[in-house]
Amino acid sequence: MHKGSQQGDAMFSKAFLFIKSKLGKLKLEVKHVSTSGIPMRIRLFMFLIVLVLTMLLGVVAILLVTGSFNVGRNEDSKSMHRELSHLSSDISKQLGNLSVYAVDLSRGLSESIEKNLQKRGLQVTDLQSHPEILEDIIENEYERLLFSLQKAKSSGVFIVLDATVNPNLENAANSRAGLYIKNMEPNIISSSTPTIHVLYGFPQIARKNLLPLHSQWTMEMDTREAEYYKGPLEQAKRYRLPLSRLYYWSPSLTLPGTSEKVILCSIPLLDSNGNVFGVCGFEVSAMLFKLANMPDNSNYSRIFCMLSPINDTVLNTSEALFAGGYLALDSGLPGQSLRISKGSKYLDTYQWEEKVAFIGIHEEVQLYPKGSAFENQKWAVAVMLPQKDMVSTFTYAKLQLTFLCLILFIVGVVLSSFISRRYLKPITEGLDIIKSKDFSSAPVTKIPEIDDLIQFLSVHNEEPLPKPETGLSEVVFEEFVKKTKTLSPAERAVFDLYLQGHTAKEITQILCLSINTIKTHNKRIYMKLNVASREDLLNYVNRLKAMGWELKG
């Protein structure tokens, strides 16, 4: 490959030196223009160069008018729109299904726990005053939680009861008993063999079901800043709404004691009387979101997808999940907000800092039904990439086009020089013959106009025949007869009709030719026979007849 590159450079250098030498010669010739005028070769060369430039400018104008320069941008825009439509549909479907599963899970858990408490002679309102039964209540729901986790294909499932095992602890008001099961390999393709860990909950439940404890396991969940817990509880207590209007999608968060970003779909637990006694739901981890929503990076390696809360013209990336090739975590993007600037008809601009911007497109996704307690919370799916990536691509494409135009211009210059020299070569050779006056050995140039001119000059360069008066020697008439044999068939036909006494007008009718064609034949006959007029021609013919000569073709 290196050898091929060297050969290409050598060829380009030779072409450059050739053009340089040609331009140098032209420069020398131009110096004489003021005194001797512009030579034909330079005139023709300049004409061809103007023609080449006109064609190139015409092509560029057509590309500008038809918008061909923006074809690449149009295609990228269409590609990103298609990608957004595909991802937005998939994400809406995925989260919508989890919302449905969460409603079903809440109904199943609420009914089962209420029946379990009734067997004990208790109600859900008695949970806080009987911490000793919490482990049994939660253990009884383990199989349901595990089945729901595998059915929903989420990365986690949880239940949090509005009660604590030890009410006497210092942080008892914010510590809640429950069970949080995580799928450590949330690969939607191979979800048949998940790796299940217990993140929060009673360790005896994990041991009985042969489940390992998560490395960041704790006994109970800290709900001090848990909007996913407080929000559904408060709304369920405030409004008498069906469960399908009470589920809540949390912005991305890091659970206390953990390191991975997740979003949670949580929904309240309600007994048959509408009493709220906890929440349950599903988790979508950053890894699961990335595995399920990886955008097509065949055109741009750093394109990425983002699910984010949206507020007017701001994407809250600190509360978003990401999928794609762009290293959003390393760039610090999740801790920032992106200001949305509506771009042209193609794509929008997303500004982070003065020197950091992204190009892409977004659309809102409907996570809540109409009438939901949380319907005012807006979410959006966005597909974007660093602005400099797209600018670099278009800049490279324009450089390619510029280089191609330059190559075409160089080829045009070389061809113009070759054509002008090749075209004018026979003309200059003919002019050299005319200057030398050596018409006898003049070669045929295969250019009719030049050959006719040389022939005309060769005839007129000879000594003209004297007037056909008395006293001329037979040598003169022999030369005349000899020259009649050089006439072409068409010229001989006209000549013969003149011998018969016909006029030019009569000859046009006999031969069915125009008067201009007859005049052309006349000129050539006079030139070849070296006579000045039809009168001289007929005088020679009459004298020859008187001398007993016969003019045969």
C-alpha positions in Angstrom: 0.0 0.0 0.0 2.9 2.3 0.7 4.4 1.5 -2.7 1.1 2.4 -4.4 1.0 5.7 -2.5 4.5 6.5 -3.7 3.6 5.7 -7.3 0.5 8.0 -7.0 2.6 10.8 -5.6 5.1 10.4 -8.5 2.4 10.6 -11.1 0.9 13.6 -9.5 4.3 15.3 -9.4 4.9 14.6 -13.1 1.5 16.0 -14.0 2.3 19.1 -11.9 5.7 19.6 -13.6 4.1 19.1 -17.1 1.5 21.8 -16.3 4.1 24.1 -14.9 6.3 23.8 -18.0 3.3 24.4 -20.3 2.3 27.5 -18.3 5.9 28.7 -18.5 5.9 28.5 -22.3 2.6 30.2 -22.5 3.9 33.0 -20.3 6.8 33.6 -22.7 4.4 33.6 -25.6 2.1 36.1 -23.9 5.0 38.6 -23.6 4.9 39.0 -27.4 1.2 39.5 -27.6 1.4 43.3 -27.3 3.5 43.5 -30.5 2.4 40.6 -32.6 -1.1 39.7 -31.3 -2.3 36.5 -29.7 -1.3 33.3 -31.6 -4.0 31.0 -32.8 -2.8 28.2 -30.4 -3.1 30.4 -27.4 -6.5 31.7 -28.5 -7.7 28.1 -28.9 -6.1 27.0 -25.6 -7.7 29.9 -23.7 -11.1 29.1 -25.4 -10.9 25.5 -24.2 -9.8 26.6 -20.7 -12.8 28.9 -20.5 -15.0 26.1 -21.8 -13.6 23.8 -19.0 -14.2 26.4 -16.3 -17.7 27.1 -17.6 -18.6 23.4 -17.5 -17.2 23.1 -13.9 -19.0 26.2 -12.8 -22.1 24.8 -14.4 -21.8 21.6 -12.5 -21.3 23.4 -9.3 -24.3 25.7 -10.0 -26.5 22.6 -10.7 -25.3 21.0 -7.5 -26.2 24.2 -5.5 -29.6 24.7 -7.2 -30.6 21.1 -6.8 -29.3 20.9 -3.2 -26.9 18.1 -4.0 -24.3 19.6 -1.7 -26.8 18.8 1.2 -27.6 15.3 0.0 -25.3 13.8 2.6 -26.9 16.0 5.3 -30.4 15.1 4.1 -29.5 11.4 4.2 -28.0 11.7 7.7 -31.1 13.6 8.9 -33.4 10.9 7.4 -31.3 8.2 9.0 -31.4 9.9 12.4 -35.2 10.4 12.1 -35.6 6.7 11.3 -33.4 5.7 14.2 -35.3 8.0 16.6 -38.7 6.6 15.4 -37.4 3.0 15.9 -35.9 3.7 19.3 -38.7 5.8 20.6 -41.2 3.1 19.6 -39.1 0.4 21.3 -38.6 2.3 24.4 -42.3 3.3 24.7 -43.3 -0.3 24.2 -40.7 -1.6 26.7 -41.6 0.9 29.5 -45.3 0.6 28.7 -45.2 -3.2 29.2 -43.3 -2.7 32.5 -46.1 -0.3 33.6 -48.7 -3.0 32.8 -46.7 -5.6 34.6 -46.3 -3.3 37.6 -50.1 -2.8 37.8 -50.6 -6.6 37.8 -47.8 -7.1 40.3 -49.4 -4.5 42.7 -52.8 -6.2 42.5 -51.4 -9.6 43.1 -49.2 -8.6 46.0 -51.9 -6.4 47.6 -54.5 -9.2 47.5 -52.0 -11.9 48.7 -50.7 -9.8 51.6 -54.2 -8.7 52.7 -55.3 -12.4 52.8 -52.2 -13.4 54.7 -52.8 -10.7 57.3 -56.5 -11.6 57.6 -55.5 -15.2 58.4 -53.5 -13.7 61.3 -56.5 -11.6 62.4 -54.7 -8.4 61.2 -55.1 -5.6 58.6 -52.6 -3.8 56.5 -52.7 -0.9 59.0 -51.3 -3.2 61.6 -48.0 -3.8 59.8 -46.1 -1.1 61.6 -47.1 -2.4 65.0 -46.1 -6.0 64.2 -42.5 -6.0 62.9 -42.1 -9.6 63.8 -44.3 -10.8 60.9 -42.6 -8.7 58.2 -40.1 -11.4 57.2 -42.9 -14.1 56.8 -45.1 -11.7 54.9 -42.3 -10.8 52.5 -41.0 -14.4 52.2 -44.4 -15.5 51.2 -44.2 -13.2 48.1 -40.8 -14.2 46.9 -42.0 -16.6 44.2 -44.4 -14.0 42.8 -41.6 -11.4 42.7 -39.2 -13.8 41.0 -41.8 -14.9 38.4 -42.7 -11.3 37.6 -39.0 -10.4 37.2 -38.5 -13.1 34.6 -41.8 -12.4 32.9 -41.1 -8.7 32.6 -37.5 -9.2 31.5 -36.4 -6.2 33.7 -33.2 -5.8 35.6 -34.9 -5.8 39.0 -38.1 -6.1 41.0 -38.9 -4.9 44.5 -41.5 -4.5 47.2 -41.2 -1.9 50.0 -43.7 -2.1 52.9 -44.6 1.0 55.0 -43.0 -0.6 58.1 -39.6 -1.3 59.6 -38.2 -4.3 61.5 -36.9 -2.3 64.3 -38.9 0.9 65.1 -36.5 1.8 67.8 -33.6 2.5 65.5 -32.4 6.1 65.1 -33.3 6.2 61.4 -36.4 4.1 61.7 -38.7 6.7 60.1 -36.8 6.4 56.8 -35.9 2.7 57.0 -38.4 0.4 55.3 -38.6 -3.4 55.1 -38.9 -5.1 51.8 -37.2 -7.3 49.2 -35.2 -6.1 46.2 -34.1 -8.7 43.7 -31.7 -7.8 40.9 -30.9 -9.6 37.7 -27.1 -9.1 37.3 -27.1 -10.2 33.6 -30.1 -8.3 32.2 -29.4 -9.4 28.6 -32.8 -9.6 26.9 -31.4 -12.2 24.4 -30.2 -14.7 27.0 -32.6 -13.9 29.8 -33.5 -17.6 30.3 -30.6 -18.1 32.7 -30.4 -14.9 34.8 -28.1 -14.4 37.7 -30.3 -13.3 40.6 -28.9 -11.4 43.7 -30.6 -9.9 46.7 -29.9 -6.2 47.0 -32.2 -5.4 49.9 -34.1 -7.7 52.2 -33.9 -10.4 54.9 -30.8 -12.6 54.5 -32.7 -15.7 55.6 -34.9 -15.4 52.5 -31.8 -15.3 50.3 -30.3 -18.4 52.0 -33.5 -20.4 51.8 -33.7 -19.8 48.1 -30.0 -20.2 47.4 -29.5 -16.6 46.3 -26.3 -14.7 46.9 -26.4 -11.3 48.6 -25.4 -8.4 46.5 -22.0 -6.9 47.3 -23.8 -3.7 48.3 -26.6 -5.5 50.3 -28.4 -3.8 53.1 -31.2 -5.1 55.3 -33.7 -2.4 54.7 -34.2 0.4 52.1 -33.3 4.0 53.0 -36.3 6.2 51.8 -35.1 9.6 52.9 -34.7 10.8 49.3 -36.7 8.0 47.7 -39.2 9.9 45.5 -40.1 6.5 43.9 -41.4 5.5 47.3 -42.9 8.8 48.7 -44.4 10.0 45.4 -46.8 7.0 44.8 -47.8 6.8 48.5 -48.7 10.5 48.7 -50.6 10.5 45.5 -52.5 7.3 46.4 -53.5 8.9 49.7 -54.5 12.1 48.1 -56.5 10.8 45.1 -58.8 7.9 44.7 -57.5 6.8 41.4 -57.2 3.4 39.7 -53.7 1.7 39.9 -53.2 2.4 36.1 -53.2 6.2 37.0 -50.9 5.9 40.1 -47.7 4.3 38.8 -44.6 6.5 38.7 -41.4 6.5 36.6 -38.5 7.9 38.6 -35.7 9.9 36.9 -32.4 8.0 36.8 -30.9 7.6 40.2 -28.3 5.7 42.2 -29.8 3.8 45.0 -28.1 4.3 48.4 -25.0 2.2 48.7 -24.9 1.3 45.0 -23.1 2.7 42.0 -25.3 1.9 39.0 -27.8 4.3 37.5 -31.4 3.0 37.3 -34.9 4.2 36.7 -37.7 2.6 38.7 -41.4 2.1 37.9 -43.1 2.1 41.3 -46.8 1.7 42.1 -48.6 1.8 45.5 -49.9 -1.3 47.3 -53.6 -0.9 48.2 -55.9 -3.1 50.1 -59.6 -3.7 49.3 -60.5 -0.6 51.4 -58.0 1.7 49.6 -55.5 1.8 52.4 -51.9 2.3 51.2 -49.3 0.1 52.8 -46.2 0.2 50.5 -45.0 0.2 47.0 -43.7 -2.3 44.5 -42.3 -2.2 41.0 -39.6 -2.9 38.5 -36.1 -1.6 37.7 -34.5 -0.7 34.4 -30.7 -0.5 34.9 -28.3 1.5 32.8 -26.9 -1.7 31.4 -30.3 -3.1 30.4 -31.2 0.2 28.7 -27.9 0.2 26.8 -28.3 -3.5 25.7 -31.9 -3.0 24.6 -31.6 0.4 22.8 -28.2 0.6 21.1 -28.5 2.9 18.1 -27.1 2.0 14.7 -23.5 3.3 14.6 -22.6 2.3 11.0 -22.4 5.9 9.9 -21.2 7.6 13.1 -19.3 5.6 15.7 -20.2 8.1 18.6 -23.9 8.3 18.0 -25.9 7.7 21.2 -29.5 7.4 22.4 -30.8 9.1 25.6 -34.0 8.8 27.6 -34.4 11.9 29.7 -36.9 14.1 31.5 -37.5 17.2 29.5 -38.4 20.7 30.7 -39.4 23.2 28.1 -36.1 23.6 26.1 -33.8 21.6 28.5 -32.9 17.9 28.6 -32.1 16.9 32.2 -29.2 14.6 31.4 -28.4 14.2 35.1 -31.6 12.2 35.3 -31.2 10.3 32.0 -30.1 6.9 30.8 -27.8 6.5 27.8 -27.1 3.9 25.1 -24.5 4.1 22.4 -20.9 4.6 21.5 -20.4 8.0 23.0 -18.7 7.8 26.4 -21.2 10.0 28.1 -20.1 9.0 31.6 -16.5 9.9 30.9 -17.5 13.2 29.3 -19.3 14.4 32.4 -22.5 14.8 30.3 -24.9 13.1 32.9 -24.2 15.8 35.4 -25.2 18.6 33.0 -28.3 19.9 31.2 -28.6 20.3 27.5 -30.2 23.4 26.1 -32.2 22.7 23.0 -31.8 25.0 20.0 -34.1 24.4 17.1 -31.9 24.0 14.0 -32.7 24.1 10.4 -35.0 21.7 8.6 -32.5 19.0 9.3 -31.5 18.5 12.9 -31.5 20.4 16.3 -28.5 21.6 18.3 -28.0 20.6 22.0 -25.7 22.9 23.8 -23.8 21.9 27.0 -21.1 24.4 27.3 -19.9 27.1 24.9 -17.5 24.7 23.3 -19.5 21.5 23.7 -22.5 20.8 21.5 -24.4 17.9 20.0 -26.4 17.5 16.8 -29.5 15.3 16.8 -33.2 15.1 17.2 -35.6 14.2 20.0 -39.3 13.6 20.6 -41.5 13.2 23.7 -42.6 9.8 24.8 -45.9 9.2 26.6 -45.1 7.3 29.8 -48.3 8.1 31.6 -52.0 7.8 30.5 -54.3 10.8 30.5 -55.6 11.5 34.0 -52.5 10.1 35.7 -51.3 11.7 38.9 -47.9 12.2 37.2 -49.0 13.2 33.6 -47.3 16.6 33.9 -43.9 14.9 34.0 -42.5 14.9 30.5 -40.0 12.5 29.1 -38.2 12.5 25.7 -36.0 10.1 23.7 -33.1 11.8 21.9 -30.6 10.5 19.3 -27.5 12.7 18.9 -23.8 12.8 18.4 -21.0 15.3 19.0 -21.4 18.2 16.6 -17.7 18.1 15.6 -18.2 14.5 14.3 -20.8 15.6 11.8 -19.0 18.8 10.9 -15.8 16.8 10.2 -17.7 14.4 7.9 -19.2 17.2 5.9 -15.9 19.1 5.7 -14.2 15.9 4.5 -16.9 15.5 1.8 -16.5 19.1 0.6 -12.7 18.7 0.5 -13.2 15.6 -1.6 -15.4 17.5 -4.0 -12.9 20.4 -4.2 -10.1 18.0 -4.8 -12.1 16.3 -7.6 -12.9 19.7 -9.2 -9.2 20.5 -9.1 -8.3 17.2 -10.7 -10.9 17.8 -13.4 -9.5 21.3 -14.0 -5.9 19.9 -14.3 -7.1 17.2 -16.7 -8.9 19.9 -18.7 -5.8 22.0 -18.9 -3.7 19.0 -20.1 -6.4 18.1 -22.7 -6.7 21.7 -23.8 -3.0 21.9 -24.4 -3.0 18.6 -26.3 -6.1 19.4 -28.4 -5.0 22.9 -29.3 -1.6 21.6 -30.4 -3.0 18.6 -32.3 -5.8 20.7 -33.9 -3.5 23.5 -35.1 -0.6 21.3 -36.2 -1.9 20.8 -39.8 -2.8 24.4 -40.1 0.7 25.5 -39.1 2.2 23.0 -41.4 0.0 24.3 -44.3 1.1 27.9 -43.5 4.7 26.8 -43.5 4.2 25.3 -47.0 2.6 28.5 -48.2 5.5 30.5 -46.8 8.1 28.2 -48.5 6.2 28.4 -51.9 7.3 24.8 -52.5 3.8 23.6 -53.7 5.0 20.8 -55.9 6.1 18.6 -52.9 3.3 19.7 -50.6 1.8 16.8 -48.6 -2.0 16.3 -48.2 -3.1 17.8 -44.8 -6.5 16.1 -45.0 -8.1 19.4 -44.3 -10.1 20.4 -47.4 -9.8 24.1 -46.8 -6.0 24.0 -46.4 -5.6 21.5 -49.3 -7.7 23.7 -51.7 -5.8 26.8 -50.7 -2.4 25.1 -51.4 -3.7 23.8 -54.7 -5.1 27.2 -55.6 -1.8 28.9 -54.8 0.2 26.1 -56.6 -1.8 26.8 -59.8 -1.6 30.6 -59.5 2.1 30.3 -58.7 2.7 28.9 -62.2 3.2 31.1 -65.2 -0.3 31.9 -66.5 -1.1 30.7 -70.0 -1.0 33.4 -72.6 -4.1 34.6 -74.3 -5.1 32.2 -77.1 -4.2 34.5 -79.9 -2.5 33.7 -83.2 1.2 32.9 -83.1 1.1 30.6 -80.0 3.2 27.5 -80.2 1.7 24.0 -80.1 3.5 23.6 -76.7 1.0 26.0 -75.1 -2.0 24.1 -76.5 -0.4 20.7 -75.5 -0.1 22.0 -71.9 -3.7 23.1 -72.0 -4.9 19.7 -73.2 -2.8 18.0 -70.6 -4.4 20.1 -67.8 -7.9 19.1 -68.9 -7.1 15.6 -67.8 -6.7 16.8 -64.2 -10.4 17.7 -64.0 -12.6 15.7 -61.7 -15.6 13.8 -63.2 -18.0 16.5 -62.0 -15.8 19.3 -63.4 -15.3 17.4 -66.7 -19.1 17.1 -67.1 -19.5 20.9 -66.8 -16.5 21.4 -69.1 -17.9 19.1 -71.8 -21.2 21.0 -71.7 -19.4 24.2 -72.2 -17.7 22.6 -75.2 -21.1 21.9 -76.6 -22.0 25.5 -76.3 -24.3 25.5 -73.3 -24.6 28.4 -70.9 -24.2 28.1 -67.1 -28.0 28.4 -66.6 -28.6 25.6 -69.1 -26.0 23.4 -67.4 -27.8 23.8 -64.1 -31.0 22.3 -65.7 -29.1 19.5 -67.5 -27.2 18.4 -64.4 -29.9 19.3 -61.9 -27.4 21.4 -59.9 -27.7 24.8 -58.3 -26.1 27.9 -59.9 -23.7 28.1 -56.9 -22.5 24.6 -57.4 -21.8 25.4 -61.1 -19.9 28.6 -60.1 -17.8 26.5 -57.8 -17.0 24.0 -60.6 -16.2 27.0 -62.8 -13.6 28.4 -60.4 -11.9 25.0 -60.1 -11.9 24.5 -63.9 -10.4 28.0 -64.5 -7.8 27.4 -61.7 -6.8 24.0 -63.0 -6.6 25.1 -66.7 -5.0 28.3 -65.7 -7.5 30.5 -67.6 -9.1 33.7 -66.4 -12.6 33.4 -67.7 -15.1 31.4 -69.7 -14.3 33.5 -72.8 -10.6 32.5 -72.6 -11.7 28.9 -72.1 -13.9 28.8 -75.2 -11.2 30.6 -77.3 -8.7 27.9 -76.4 -11.2 25.2 -77.3 -12.1 26.9 -80.6 -8.5 27.2 -81.6 -7.8 23.6 -80.8 -10.8 22.6 -82.9 -9.5 24.7 -85.8 -6.1 23.0 -85.4 -7.8 19.6 -85.6 -7.3 18.7 -81.9 -9.8 16.6 -80.1 -10.5 17.1 -76.4 -11.3 13.7 -74.9 -11.9 13.0 -71.3 
